[in-house]
Every structure is written in structure tokens, then in C-alpha cells.
Amino acid sequence: MQNATISIFEDIKRTNQYQQEFWSARQLAKTLDYTDYRNFEKAINRAKESCKNDGQSVQNHFVEDNEMVELGKTASRKIQDLVVQDNFPQFWARLD
């Protein structure tokens, strides 16, 4: 994987209260110029399959989450997101 690509992943990486690194799948989709999140879900499914093929537990790397998003000034709603943990950039590199 090229250094520029690694830098993009580092820029959007988040850290939880336990100092574990993770990425929001929705943020990854935006960063990688997916105009429709549904199309990015196909790439996520390939990454999950790659994880399984490596003998890794998918649940250790991909966790479903809900996020509140603002809809204008007075409304919000929950949307489904996916928390991508640990070695996601290495899985992504194999799918590129």
C-alpha cells in the first residue's frame, strides 16, 4: 500500500476509550469517494470474506453501530454504520 493511502487511513482513524483504533465505514466510504454507501458495502463484504479466508473472526474486525445524524437544524435520526477495527487497511489493500 502506498504511503499516501496509509496517510488517508491515519487521518480518519478514531480511538476509543480503551485506546483501540477503529474506522467508521461511512467515513471510509466518503474518504474513498464512494457517492453511495450501498456501493461501499460491497467492498466491506469482500473485506469480511477476506477476513474469513484468513481464519480470522469477522466480529473481531467489523462491528455494527448506530450513529445519530442531523437532518437540518431541528431533527435527527439514527443511521446504521459499521465500526471497522484493527487491521482494516491491510484487508483493504488486498481488495484494491
C-alpha positions as CSV (number, residue, x, y, z in Angstrom):
1,M,0.0,0.0,0.0
2,Q,1.3,3.4,-0.9
3,N,2.2,5.9,1.9
4,A,-0.4,8.4,0.7
5,T,-3.1,5.7,1.1
6,I,-1.8,4.8,4.6
7,S,-1.9,8.5,5.4
8,I,-5.6,8.8,4.4
9,F,-6.4,5.9,6.8
10,E,-4.4,7.6,9.6
11,D,-6.3,10.9,9.0
12,I,-9.7,9.3,9.6
13,K,-8.7,6.8,12.3
14,R,-10.5,7.1,15.6
15,T,-9.5,5.8,19.0
16,N,-11.9,4.6,21.7
17,Q,-11.6,4.9,25.5
18,Y,-9.6,1.7,25.5
19,Q,-7.0,3.1,23.0
20,Q,-8.2,0.7,20.3
21,E,-8.1,2.1,16.8
22,F,-11.2,1.9,14.5
23,W,-12.7,3.5,11.4
24,S,-16.3,4.4,10.6
25,A,-17.3,2.6,7.5
26,R,-19.4,5.7,6.4
27,Q,-16.3,7.9,6.8
28,L,-14.2,5.4,4.9
29,A,-16.8,5.5,2.1
30,K,-16.6,9.3,1.9
31,T,-12.9,9.3,2.0
32,L,-12.6,6.8,-0.8
33,D,-15.0,8.8,-3.0
34,Y,-18.0,6.4,-2.9
35,T,-21.0,8.5,-3.7
36,D,-23.5,5.9,-2.4
37,Y,-22.8,4.0,0.8
38,R,-24.6,0.9,-0.6
39,N,-21.8,0.5,-3.2
40,F,-19.2,0.6,-0.4
41,E,-21.0,-2.1,1.4
42,K,-19.9,-4.5,-1.4
43,A,-16.3,-3.7,-0.6
44,I,-16.9,-4.2,3.1
45,N,-18.4,-7.6,2.3
46,R,-15.3,-8.5,0.3
47,A,-13.1,-7.4,3.2
48,K,-15.2,-9.6,5.6
49,E,-14.8,-12.5,3.2
50,S,-11.0,-11.9,3.1
51,C,-11.0,-11.9,6.9
52,K,-12.8,-15.3,7.0
53,N,-10.4,-16.7,4.4
54,D,-7.5,-15.7,6.7
55,G,-9.1,-17.7,9.5
56,Q,-9.9,-14.5,11.5
57,S,-13.2,-13.8,13.3
58,V,-15.2,-11.2,11.4
59,Q,-16.7,-10.0,14.7
60,N,-13.2,-9.0,15.9
61,H,-12.8,-6.6,13.0
62,F,-16.3,-5.4,12.0
63,V,-19.0,-4.3,14.5
64,E,-22.4,-2.8,13.6
65,D,-23.1,0.5,15.2
66,N,-25.8,3.2,15.0
67,E,-25.0,6.8,14.7
68,M,-27.2,9.9,15.1
69,V,-27.1,12.3,12.1
70,E,-28.6,15.8,12.0
71,L,-31.3,16.4,9.5
72,G,-31.4,20.2,9.3
73,K,-31.5,22.3,12.4
74,T,-34.2,20.6,14.4
75,A,-34.3,16.9,13.5
76,S,-32.0,13.9,13.7
77,R,-32.3,10.2,13.1
78,K,-30.3,7.0,13.6
79,I,-28.4,5.5,10.7
80,Q,-26.6,2.2,10.6
81,D,-22.8,2.3,10.5
82,L,-20.1,-0.2,10.8
83,V,-17.1,0.1,13.1
84,V,-14.1,-1.3,11.3
85,Q,-11.4,-2.3,13.8
86,D,-7.7,-3.2,13.9
87,N,-6.1,-4.2,10.6
88,F,-8.6,-2.9,8.2
89,P,-6.1,-1.1,5.9
90,Q,-4.3,-4.4,5.3
91,F,-7.5,-6.0,4.3
92,W,-8.4,-3.1,2.1
93,A,-5.0,-3.2,0.3
94,R,-5.8,-6.8,-0.8
95,L,-9.1,-5.7,-2.3
96,D,-7.8,-2.8,-4.3
